Amino acid sequence: MAVGAVSNRSDGPAGVRGLRIHDVPVDPVELEVDLEAFTARARQIRPKLIALGASMTLFPFPVREMSHILAEWGGRIFFDGAHQLGLIAGGQFQDPLAEGAIVLTGSAGKTFSGPQSGVIVWDDPAITLPITHAIFPTLAATHQVNRVAALAAAAAEFLEFGKSYMAQIVANAQALGRAMQERGVPMLGAHKNFTRTHQVIADVRQWGGGMDVGTRLAEANIITNKNLIPTDTSDDWDNPGGLRIGTTEATRYGMKEAEMEVIADLMAGVICRRRPPAEVRPHVIDLRLSFPRLHYCYDPVG
């Protein structure tokens, strides 16, 4: 069974490997796994593996509760933390391994701000050889040594600054969600303070959908991502109703809650008030130029 991004779908690696995939039931309002429905379906299917991973993740998964159910027949949980890896390490999100997952994967280029690469973490020695043999040489023949120094530097900086960096990312995301909602853009999870991660999701169906709105924002130098939302169907893939907005990079430049208000003004101007992107773009550039240095990292020497 799986929930989440294309990696866990029939047209991703799971499907290519011939796995039979069943959806994990999700509550479309609470944006969390529907545990009651999951329990019934899981006991019927008795899956060997549950894949938990989503490009749109606002709230934690019930890993502990799900692992207890799977234990009835020896099923296990794999947690795809591509987006949440830094938040997990910084103590701002759930710890999947401590809650019952057997493997945690993640990206070193999202909330963990390092070179683009993958990370696999586990704490059971019994699965070390199966994991490493499955990866090398079948899926990867080299670990690309050109990235090792950059990854080490990023890890060192995360140990030094990661907790404060991740805390500000989440605070900024919640502030941005609130500011967007106040300016007339419906935001998912508003009744739950919008998010527990680096993302907020806007419902922009009334303004033409995620593709159209995202394109207009990009013309104003504001980069977002179209995203399916619970009201969408598979036919909405090319132009979904949602817009995914992240705060990782804005936070990295030192922006905080006050700047989220400014960003919300700029975005709502394009979305709700139909301001021409060319009119908004200079204000976006001015905001960016007013934060010229990276934060949460070592200052360059010399």
N, C-alpha and C positions, 0 to 999 in steps of 0.2 A: 504494500500500500504506500501511497506517496501523497504529499501535498507540496505544491510550490512551483518552482521555475521549470523551464523547458528541460533542464538537465535530468529531471526526474520523470519526464513524460515519455510517451511512446515514440516521439520523434527526437528524443535525446539519447544519451548514453545508455540509460536503462532499457529503452525500447530496442536500441540497436543490439544489445546483448541478449535479446529475446525474453526479457522478463515480462511476466504478466502484471499489469499495473492496475490497481484499484484506487479510487480517490478516497482520501481521508475526509470525512464530513466536517465542514467548517460552518460556524454560525455567521451569517452574512452581516449581522448587526454588531455583535460583539467582536467579530474579526478574530475569533479564536476557534480551536478545535471543539466541535460538539462532542463532548465526552460520552454522553448517553448514546448518541447515534454511532459513535466510533466503537464503543464496547460491543454493541449488538452486531455490527458488521464485521468487526475483527474476529469475534468468536465464531462467526459463520465461515469466514474465509480462512482464518488461522494463518496469517502471513508469516513468512520467515523473517522478513525485514520490513521495517517502516522507515521511509525516508522523509525527514522533516526539513524542508528548506523552501524559502520563498523569496523572490526578489522584492515583494511587498511584504515586509514584516513590521508591524507596528507594536505587537504585544507578544509576550512569551508564550511558548507552547507548554502544555501540561505533560512534560516529559516523564516526570516521576509517576504520575497516575497511569500513563500509557504503558510504561515499562512494567508496571505491576500486572496489568492485564495481559501483556504479551508473555509474561513469565509462566502463564498457565500452560503454554505449549512450547516454550523455549524460543519465542520470537525475540528479535532485537531491534534496537533503534539506531539509525545512522542520522546524525545531525549535520545538515549542510549549512554551516555558518558563514557562507561567503561574505554576506553583508555585515554580520554581527561580530566577526572575529575580534576586532578591537574593543567593541563594547563588552564582550565577554571577559577579555583579558583585563579591562579597566574596571571591572566590577559594576558595570551599569546594566548588565543583562544577565539572564540566567546562565548557570554553569551546567551545560548539558551532560558532561561526563559525571559530575557529582550527582546528577538527578537520574542517571540510569542509561544514558546513551553509551554505546560501546566505541563509537568513532565520531570525532569532530573534524570536519574539513572547513577550510576557509580560504579567503583570498588575501594576499598580502598587499593588495592595492586598493582597498576600499576603506573601511573604518580603521584598519591597520594600515597606516600610511607608509608603505614601503614599495619596493619594486614589484611590478606585476609578476606574480607567481602564486603557486598553490601551497597550502599548509595542511598537513594531516596530523592529527593528535589522537592518541589513545593511551590508556593506562592499564591494559591487560596484556602481559607478556605473551600470553598464549596466541594472540592474533598477530604478533609482530611478523613472523615469517609469511603467513598467508597474505598479509597486506603488501609487504615489500615484494614478494614474488608476483603478485597480481599486477603490480605497477611496472616493475623492471624485469625484462625488457619489453613486455607486451605493450604497455601504454606510453612509456617514456624511456628513452635510451640514454639520456644525459640529464644531469641536474643543472646544466647551464651555469658554469662556474663564474661567469661574468656578473652574476647577480648576487653572489655570496657576500661580498664586502658591503654592498648596498643593503642587503637584508640584515646583516649584523649591525650596521649603523642605525637602521630603522628600529631594530629590537632594543638597542641600547637607549635610544631616545624615548622609546615607549616605556621602558622601565623607569626612566627619570620623570617623564612628563605625562605618561599615558592616562593616569587616573583623572587628573584635572582636565586634560584634553577631552576625554570621553564624557565626563560630567557636563562640560560646556556644550558639547555636541547635542546631547539630549535636551538640555535646558533651551538651547537655541531652537531645536525642532519643535518643542512644545510652545515656545513663544511665537514662532512663525505660524504654526497651525492656528493658534488663538488669534493672531493678528489678521490672518487671511479670512477666518470665519467672521470676525468683526467687520471686515470690509465687504462682506457679501458673497464670498466664495465658500460654498458648502465643503466642509472637510470631514473625512471619515474619522470615526472614533472621537468625535467632539465631546461626547458624554463621558469619556474616559481620559480626558486631558490630552487627546489627540494621538499620543504615541509614547512608547517607552524606548524608542530607538532613534536613529539619525534621520528618519524619514517622516514625512507627512504626505497624505494623499488627498488631492482635491477632486471633487466631482464637477467636471466642466462640461457635462452633456449639454446644458442649455446654451453654451457658447460655441458649439460646433464639435466638441469632443477633443480628446487628448492630442491627436495628430495636428489638428488645425491650431489649437491653442498653443501647443508646444512649439510649432513652427513660428508663430507670431512672436512668442517670447524669445526664441532664438534670434530672431531678427533684431530684437532689442538687447542682445548680448546676455540674456538670461537663459541658462541651459537647464532644462528639465527633461523629463522622460514620460512619454505616453505610457499608460498602464491600465490593464483591465481592472475593473472593480466588480463587486459581487452582483450588480444589476446587469452586467454585460453577459453576452453569450459568445460562443465560439465564432459567430459571424462578425463580431466586433473587433477581431484581432487587429486589423489594419488601422482602425480608428476607434479605439476604446473610449470609454467615458471618463477615464481618470487621468490624472497627472501626478507623477511621483516627483517629489521635491526633497532633496537632501541638503544637510547642513554641514557636511564634513569639511569641504574645502573653505567655505565661508568662515567657519570656526578656525581653521588652520591659519587664516590671515588675521586673526585677532578680533573678528566681529563677535558681538555679544547680543543680548536681548534687544538693546536699543536699535541696533542695525537690522534686526529682524523686522521691526516695525517699518523701517525705511524700505526694505526689500518687499514687504507685503504691499506697501503703497505703490511701488513701481509695478509689481505684478498685477495687482488689482486694476491699475490704470489701463494696462493692456487688455486684461481679461474682461472686466466688467464695464469699464468706461470707453472701451474701444479706442484708446489713444493710439495713434500711429506708432509702430515700433521705432521708426526713425526719430520720433520726437522724444521717446523715452531713453533711447540708447545713450545719449551723452550723459544723462544722469547716472546710468548704470556704470559707465566708464569712470566718471568722477568718484563714485563710491568706491569702486575697486582700487583706483589709484591712491585713494586716501589711506589705504592699508598696504604699504609697500613691502612689508617683510613677513616671513613665515614665523609662526609662534609654535610653542611646544616642541622645540628642537634646539640643538646646540647652536650657539652663535658661531659663524665662520671665523676662523683665526687668520689674521694677516691680510 
